[in-house]
Amino acid sequence: MVIARNHIRATIRQRRILGLLVFSWMPFVVRAVQIYVASSFQQARFLAATPQTFREFLVQQSIFVFLVSMSLGGLIADDRRANALQLYLSKPLTRIEYIGGKLVVLLLFLLGITLIPALMLLLLQTMFSGSFAFVGANLFLLPAIVLFSLVQSLVSAFALLALSSLSGSRRFVAAMYAGIVFFTAALVQILRLMTGSRAWAWLSPRDVLDVVATAVFRGTAAPSIPVPVALLMIVVIIAASVAILERRVRAVEVIR
Amino acid sequence: MPSVVSLDRVSVRYGKQFALRDVTAVFPAGAVGLLGPNGAGKSTMLRALLGFVTPEQGDMRVLDLDVKRSPLPIRSRLGYMPESDAHVPGMNAVTFVAYCAELSGLPRQDAMQRAHEVLFYVGLGEARYRNLETYSTGMKQRIKLAQALVHDPDLLFLDEPTNGMDPRGRDEMIALIRDIAHNKGLNLILSSHLLPDVEQTCDHVVVLDKGRVAAQGPIPALKGQGAHVFELRVKGERHPFVAALEAAGIECASDGEEVMRVVVPENRDAQYLFQLAAQHRVQIRHLRPSLPTLEDVFARAVNEA
């Protein structure tokens, strides 16, 4: 907790990141106005929220998840640059606690721009409509918001931490992260055009999360890949990240 | 004297290369120097004791706790000053040291108070609100010492603490270490390849060479271990004479000057030098008994090893 508290304090002192966090709540404001207008004016009923509104909101937030993750690329990289790992691990602290501390920082900020605003939108919907009818009719919505926000944040947080442990430069980490996100998305598009098959979606984390979102929010669109494959890819990404962290987060780097 | 650290047949290997080979050593309470040339395995030994590297074989105990079984309780009672520059980026000195204290388990308020005290103690009181990235090499050494001291450990590991310091800074660091060991009563292990640093601060020494223990014991005992040391200057063919001395088991050290430093074994005396000189037709122009230094101990231990 000491690590997490220290990083959170240091992060919110950076105006650039604070500005980004505030800006990432803009879609929430827009959706809140939409819900208010739809609840208050008969003519604007077509704007009324549906379960898909929440799915779209969380998928839209993925751009901010990407930007916030990139801006926190130095979480482990900075420690590697300053040789701080040997200081941390000479204290009564395990490697799991160290990584856990860093993970908490990322998850807190990522859930703060996904889970919290999504839950607040659900709350606003109930308040503006003056009844629990919407929530009652869509009981799956609350667990769906929690589940998808968690999956989205966990995938980004683990992937970013793993990349952060690979370098001593936060810029390089951000470039690698952006490269992986954009390269895999572009690769899927190219393969799709070349083969005419949508099955390549498993290569792109963004497409994988889209499939999961559609499934969790009970969307009607046919998924490009089976949901179990998408879930398997998420497990693979997290497992690969854990393996990298296990190898890289050490007090002493032994080159054999 | 009770031991604070002990190693029993410890071997550490990096790939095919042994960094420590079958090392058995005992570090008694007080200030102990860990001496050895670069690459002797000093840092590896400290890292193994901290649990950073896992030995291939052997047992290690620190403060009566097994390193394998109790790494965290050991680290909570231990302060480590690493050899290389190390800090947490983006912090000033007081925040950094307080943060390290919190990581060691101190409550936040106590951590901050201790941080101020320790920074004044190591001589960084005036610079404690400066960002660490603006510190000079000497200041960085001091801040590393401060973070190692802040939680009031029972044992300190100091890895080359005077590296990169100017002579004045080095003297101040040595004085600090001496004060920690002799006035504050902390146990410490000082790893260094600089003999004067160890000689000025430590009571005991463990000499490592090529991953093995070459000598260990109290410094006065090691210095006076039988041998007689002389300063010697000769006139005549010097090389055959030096070869003869070495063949007779007498160590000769010369830094290119005329005066050699010779270590005569316990069972021989100065008379033997005269006999050898006469045999090789050289004149002894200068012969003066000298006090054995740690350098002699080190040279002897490394040569024997």
Boltz contact constraints between the chains, C-beta under 6 A:
constraints:
  - contact:
      token1: [A, 2]
      token2: [B, 102]
      max_distance: 6.0
  - contact:
      token1: [A, 2]
      token2: [B, 103]
      max_distance: 6.0
  - contact:
      token1: [A, 6]
      token2: [B, 99]
      max_distance: 6.0
  - contact:
      token1: [A, 78]
      token2: [B, 89]
      max_distance: 6.0
  - contact:
      token1: [A, 82]
      token2: [B, 87]
      max_distance: 6.0
  - contact:
      token1: [A, 82]
      token2: [B, 89]
      max_distance: 6.0
  - contact:
      token1: [A, 83]
      token2: [B, 84]
      max_distance: 6.0
  - contact:
      token1: [A, 83]
      token2: [B, 86]
      max_distance: 6.0
  - contact:
      token1: [A, 84]
      token2: [B, 86]
      max_distance: 6.0
  - contact:
      token1: [A, 84]
      token2: [B, 88]
      max_distance: 6.0
  - contact:
      token1: [A, 86]
      token2: [B, 82]
      max_distance: 6.0
  - contact:
      token1: [A, 86]
      token2: [B, 86]
      max_distance: 6.0
  - contact:
      token1: [A, 87]
      token2: [B, 86]
      max_distance: 6.0
  - contact:
      token1: [A, 90]
      token2: [B, 50]
      max_distance: 6.0
  - contact:
      token1: [A, 90]
      token2: [B, 80]
      max_distance: 6.0
  - contact:
      token1: [A, 91]
      token2: [B, 103]
      max_distance: 6.0
  - contact:
      token1: [A, 91]
      token2: [B, 104]
      max_distance: 6.0
  - contact:
      token1: [A, 92]
      token2: [B, 72]
      max_distance: 6.0
  - contact:
      token1: [A, 92]
      token2: [B, 75]
      max_distance: 6.0
  - contact:
      token1: [A, 92]
      token2: [B, 76]
      max_distance: 6.0
  - contact:
      token1: [A, 93]
      token2: [B, 103]
      max_distance: 6.0
  - contact:
      token1: [A, 251]
      token2: [B, 52]
      max_distance: 6.0
  - contact:
      token1: [A, 252]
      token2: [B, 47]
      max_distance: 6.0
  - contact:
      token1: [A, 252]
      token2: [B, 52]
      max_distance: 6.0
  - contact:
      token1: [A, 252]
      token2: [B, 53]
      max_distance: 6.0
  - contact:
      token1: [A, 254]
      token2: [B, 14]
      max_distance: 6.0
  - contact:
      token1: [A, 256]
      token2: [B, 15]
      max_distance: 6.0
